[in-house]
Amino acid sequence: MGVAVGNAVYVTGPKVSGILQVDVADPSSSTSMPAVGVVISKPTTTTCVVQGMGPVASIYGSLTAGSVYVVGTDGNPATVGDANYPGTLDEKQQLGVASDTGELELIPLSSALDASGGGISEGEHELLDTLTHSLAEDAFTEYGYTAGDLTSVIVWTSAAKTLKIRETALSYTGGNLTGVVVDQYNDSGVIVTTLTKTFAYNAADDLESITVVRS
């Protein structure tokens, strides 16, 4: 397995003996996307532990707090201005938002092509941030917790908190993340897109499937 700690990974095929098969995500290739999470540890050279949601700390350094990070060209998180930020024709998939210089709050969204590439459909364009399609947004991010679990992430246009960009609600059952609802707002404060993810687990509490509905 060529993945490294911190890499965003995609699913390469069916599970083997119940174990997810992954490799490094590559925004320049549609067959190597979308990312389902990032590698947080490698117990052996051929196995890794992947985290799909929530805070990832002590792996990344020099993040810009409040900035949106996407899957970079090297498989690591990238924000606008970084050397590994995807090119014009590459897919842009949000991995999450930096909550500190060394912590990334994972909130993976569906990927879409850059609007400046000329090959983007109306549906793909709508998947991009409505206020700032290039993800180069000035923002203030607010996190909410219930009993120690992250339950809400609200991205505002500024610390004044007068206009929302995006709002994410997370729900849990028995300690497992079971639902994520992401509302995307336009510059009038109206919800234009809602993405609902439902997570299903087996009897051993292993994640089995993710159902995504866009409305």
C-alpha positions as CSV (number, residue, x, y, z in Angstrom):
1,M,0.0,0.0,0.0
2,G,1.6,3.3,-1.1
3,V,-0.5,5.6,1.1
4,A,1.0,7.7,3.9
5,V,-0.4,9.2,7.0
6,G,-2.2,12.3,6.1
7,N,-3.1,11.2,2.6
8,A,-6.7,11.5,1.4
9,V,-7.8,8.1,0.0
10,Y,-10.5,6.7,-2.3
11,V,-12.1,3.2,-2.4
12,T,-10.4,1.1,-5.1
13,G,-12.8,-1.8,-5.1
14,P,-14.9,-4.2,-3.0
15,K,-13.9,-5.0,0.5
16,V,-11.6,-8.0,1.1
17,S,-12.5,-10.1,4.1
18,G,-14.5,-7.1,5.3
19,I,-11.6,-4.7,5.0
20,L,-11.9,-1.5,2.9
21,Q,-9.5,-1.3,0.0
22,V,-8.0,2.2,-0.6
23,D,-5.3,4.1,-2.4
24,V,-4.2,7.8,-2.6
25,A,-6.9,10.1,-4.1
26,D,-5.8,12.0,-7.2
27,P,-7.9,15.0,-8.3
28,S,-6.5,14.8,-11.8
29,S,-8.2,11.4,-12.4
30,S,-11.9,10.8,-12.0
31,T,-11.2,7.1,-11.3
32,S,-9.1,8.0,-8.3
33,M,-11.9,10.1,-6.7
34,P,-13.8,10.9,-4.5
35,A,-11.9,10.7,-1.3
36,V,-13.7,9.0,1.6
37,G,-11.3,10.2,4.3
38,V,-7.7,10.5,5.4
39,V,-5.1,8.1,6.7
40,I,-4.5,8.8,10.4
41,S,-2.2,5.8,11.1
42,K,-0.5,2.8,9.5
43,P,-0.2,-0.2,11.8
44,T,1.7,-2.1,9.1
45,T,3.2,-1.4,5.7
46,T,0.1,-2.8,4.0
47,T,-2.7,-1.6,6.3
48,C,-3.9,1.8,7.4
49,V,-6.6,3.4,9.6
50,V,-8.9,5.8,7.7
51,Q,-11.0,8.6,9.4
52,G,-13.9,9.8,7.4
53,M,-15.3,12.7,9.6
54,G,-14.5,14.8,12.6
55,P,-11.3,16.5,13.9
56,V,-7.9,15.2,12.8
57,A,-5.1,16.6,15.0
58,S,-1.3,16.2,15.2
59,I,-0.9,15.1,11.6
60,Y,-0.9,18.3,9.6
61,G,1.1,21.5,10.3
62,S,0.9,25.1,9.2
63,L,-2.8,25.0,8.2
64,T,-4.7,28.2,7.9
65,A,-7.4,28.2,10.5
66,G,-10.9,28.8,9.0
67,S,-9.7,27.9,5.4
68,V,-11.4,25.3,3.3
69,Y,-9.1,22.4,2.3
70,V,-9.6,20.2,-0.8
71,V,-7.8,17.1,-2.0
72,G,-4.4,18.2,-3.2
73,T,-2.5,16.9,-6.2
74,D,-0.2,14.9,-3.9
75,G,-3.2,13.5,-2.0
76,N,-2.7,15.8,1.0
77,P,-5.1,18.7,2.0
78,A,-4.6,21.9,0.0
79,T,-6.1,25.4,0.1
80,V,-5.9,28.2,-2.5
81,G,-2.3,29.3,-2.9
82,D,-0.7,26.0,-1.9
83,A,1.7,24.4,-4.4
84,N,-0.4,21.2,-4.3
85,Y,-3.7,23.0,-5.0
86,P,-5.6,21.2,-7.9
87,G,-5.3,22.7,-11.4
88,T,-8.1,24.2,-13.5
89,L,-9.2,20.9,-15.0
90,D,-8.8,18.9,-11.8
91,E,-11.6,17.9,-9.6
92,K,-12.2,20.0,-6.5
93,Q,-13.4,18.0,-3.5
94,Q,-13.7,19.6,-0.1
95,L,-12.0,17.6,2.6
96,G,-12.8,19.9,5.5
97,V,-12.1,23.2,7.3
98,A,-8.9,23.9,9.3
99,S,-10.0,24.5,12.9
100,D,-6.5,25.3,14.0
101,T,-3.0,25.4,12.5
102,G,-2.6,21.7,13.3
103,E,-6.1,20.4,13.1
104,L,-8.4,19.7,10.2
105,E,-12.1,19.2,10.8
106,L,-13.0,16.6,8.2
107,I,-16.3,17.3,6.3
108,P,-15.9,15.6,2.9
109,L,-18.3,16.8,0.2
110,S,-18.9,15.6,-3.3
111,S,-16.3,16.7,-5.8
112,A,-16.8,18.9,-8.9
113,L,-14.8,20.4,-11.7
114,D,-13.5,24.0,-11.5
115,A,-15.9,26.4,-13.1
116,S,-13.1,28.0,-15.0
117,G,-12.4,24.8,-16.9
118,G,-15.2,25.2,-19.4
119,G,-16.2,21.5,-19.0
120,I,-18.5,21.8,-16.0
121,S,-22.2,21.0,-16.1
122,E,-24.9,22.9,-14.3
123,G,-25.2,20.2,-11.7
124,E,-21.5,20.1,-11.1
125,H,-21.4,23.8,-10.8
126,E,-24.1,23.8,-8.2
127,L,-22.0,21.4,-6.0
128,L,-19.4,24.1,-5.6
129,D,-19.7,26.8,-2.9
130,T,-22.4,29.2,-4.0
131,L,-20.8,32.3,-2.4
132,T,-17.3,31.6,-3.7
133,H,-16.9,28.9,-6.3
134,S,-13.1,28.8,-6.1
135,L,-13.2,27.9,-2.4
136,A,-11.1,31.0,-1.7
137,E,-13.6,32.3,0.8
138,D,-13.0,34.7,3.7
139,A,-14.9,33.0,6.5
140,F,-15.5,32.5,10.2
141,T,-16.1,28.9,11.3
142,E,-18.2,28.0,14.4
143,Y,-18.2,24.5,15.9
144,G,-20.9,23.1,18.2
145,Y,-20.6,20.1,20.5
146,T,-23.1,17.9,22.4
147,A,-21.7,15.6,25.1
148,G,-18.3,15.8,23.5
149,D,-19.5,15.0,20.0
150,L,-19.2,17.5,17.2
151,T,-22.8,18.2,16.1
152,S,-22.6,21.4,14.1
153,V,-20.2,23.3,11.9
154,I,-21.4,26.7,10.6
155,V,-19.2,28.7,8.1
156,W,-20.1,32.4,8.2
157,T,-18.9,35.1,5.9
158,S,-17.3,36.9,8.9
159,A,-17.0,36.9,12.7
160,A,-20.1,39.1,12.8
161,K,-22.1,36.0,11.9
162,T,-24.7,37.8,9.8
163,L,-24.6,35.6,6.7
164,K,-24.0,31.8,6.5
165,I,-22.0,30.2,3.7
166,R,-22.6,26.6,4.8
167,E,-24.1,24.7,7.8
168,T,-23.4,21.1,8.6
169,A,-25.4,19.1,11.2
170,L,-24.0,15.8,12.4
171,S,-26.1,13.1,14.3
172,Y,-25.0,10.0,16.2
173,T,-26.5,6.7,17.3
174,G,-24.8,4.6,19.9
175,G,-21.6,6.6,19.5
176,N,-21.5,6.1,15.7
177,L,-21.9,8.9,13.2
178,T,-25.1,8.1,11.4
179,G,-26.1,11.3,9.6
180,V,-24.6,14.4,8.1
181,V,-26.8,17.2,6.6
182,V,-25.0,20.0,4.7
183,D,-27.0,23.1,3.8
184,Q,-25.4,25.5,1.2
185,Y,-26.5,29.1,1.2
186,N,-26.4,31.8,-1.5
187,D,-25.5,35.4,-0.9
188,S,-29.0,36.2,0.1
189,G,-28.9,33.7,3.0
190,V,-31.2,31.3,1.2
191,I,-30.5,27.5,1.2
192,V,-29.9,26.5,-2.4
193,T,-28.6,22.9,-1.9
194,T,-28.9,20.3,0.8
195,L,-26.7,17.2,0.9
196,T,-27.8,14.4,3.2
197,K,-25.4,11.5,4.0
198,T,-26.7,8.5,5.9
199,F,-24.1,6.0,7.4
200,A,-25.0,2.4,7.9
201,Y,-23.1,0.0,10.2
202,N,-23.0,-3.8,10.6
203,A,-23.4,-5.7,13.9
204,A,-19.7,-5.2,14.6
205,D,-20.1,-1.4,14.3
206,D,-18.1,-1.4,11.1
207,L,-19.2,1.2,8.5
208,E,-20.9,-0.7,5.6
209,S,-22.4,2.0,3.4
210,I,-23.0,5.7,2.9
211,T,-26.2,6.9,1.1
212,V,-26.0,10.4,-0.3
213,V,-29.1,12.4,-1.3
214,R,-28.9,15.8,-2.8
215,S,-31.9,18.1,-2.8
